[in-house]
């Protein structure tokens, strides 16, 4: 028999074909059973799903050595793993990743009520043997994966703003991976939620929609700081309806009105979410999905992790650049003749309302934005109406006590991207345009009237 490396047989660890596990009890009696999941941990370890306290489990606790027989899903070749039990994990990144994959396997096989993960049994792999036989030819290896990572890195290196960086990542996914549905969500560290800042392939962009930590594949990937991948439709991880935000205050009318529908597919069969991290800090989540089964394998996961790493580094660099001291940030701004402008334009004034309870902003009767982005817009419009200001800087927003930024590390640029995109889609006659490093301009094309709701 020939020995192999775990990385060479990763397709056997995707859950497409059940594995066979052989154990031996303390009395020397062998036992053979099918197992639904053998999960790749690293080049020296795998994890097996602990679902039942059966004979296999009893044997492992008495004798930690076992053999697992794997079948390659493409060639039908057999591989034998000699493994040794180390520990069981019942929470954390490994457990959540296996739980998500098992949910997809269960839904695909009609075993939703049976496949329930109790723990992730971690094993050390001592030996991998290729069983002699006559397997079918292996399909040609995928090409272009490294090229996609390179193109993403090159595009990000040319970006000078977060808006450009988000567009570059989504364009790379579409151009080089054929991904038709994707989104990027940023982390709100104060509310412990994620909000959509960019998407592609959906009927509506969903910019501003929110996902709670731990909700669906996106929320689990964010909470555990680990990739979460499903290759079959898994009801346990679907968003059957828009995810609702919640407030501590008892204001159900505002809560319902300020909900932005989540843009995801109604029935996704493949999903992959990877956290965007930098220096150990969660910045957001990069998410892709497809209406077809088996669309995202481990190579897609590896590639998205690399792209998310580049995006995280780019976000941090841009954040440092836009928040750097700017000698012109406090330069006096010449007020514009707002009253004369409004008299010269006979159009009816645009009614803008602000609800302090959640900093939601409405233009007419249409909801626009809430939270930190809502507080920013309200501050800009008040300065425009009261003082004729149109030029602003990130630095002054950072220092403004009326804007509830969670901490100095929070990415203000992401809030401005969210606000800018919501205004383009749903805010007629109001725009925000970037004018330089850490600086932007408010453009108001109609007279406006502000009203503070009680």
Secondary structure, 3 states (H helix, E strand, C coil): CEECCHHHHHHHHCCCCCEEEEEECCCCCEEEEEECCEEEEECCEEEEEECCCCHHHHHHHHCCEEEEEEECCCCCCEEEEEEEEEEEECCCHHHHHHHHHHHHHHHHHCCCCCCCCCEEEEEEEEEEEECCCCCCCCCCCCCCHHHHHHHHHHHHHHCCCHHHHHHHHHHHHHHHHCCCEEEEEEEECCCCEEEEEEEECCCCCCCCCEEECCCHHHHHHHHHCCCEEECCCCHHHCCCCCCCCCCCCCCHHHHHHCCCCCCCCCCCCEEEEEEEEECCEEEEEEEEEECCCCCCCHHHHHHHHHHHHHHHHHHHHHHHHHCCCCCCCCCCCCCCCHHHHHHHCCCCCEEEEEECCCCEEEECCEEEECHHHHHHHHHHHHHHHHHCCCEEEHHHHHHCCCCCCCCCCCCHHHHHHHHHHHHHHHCCCEEEEEEECCEEEEEECCCEEEEEEC
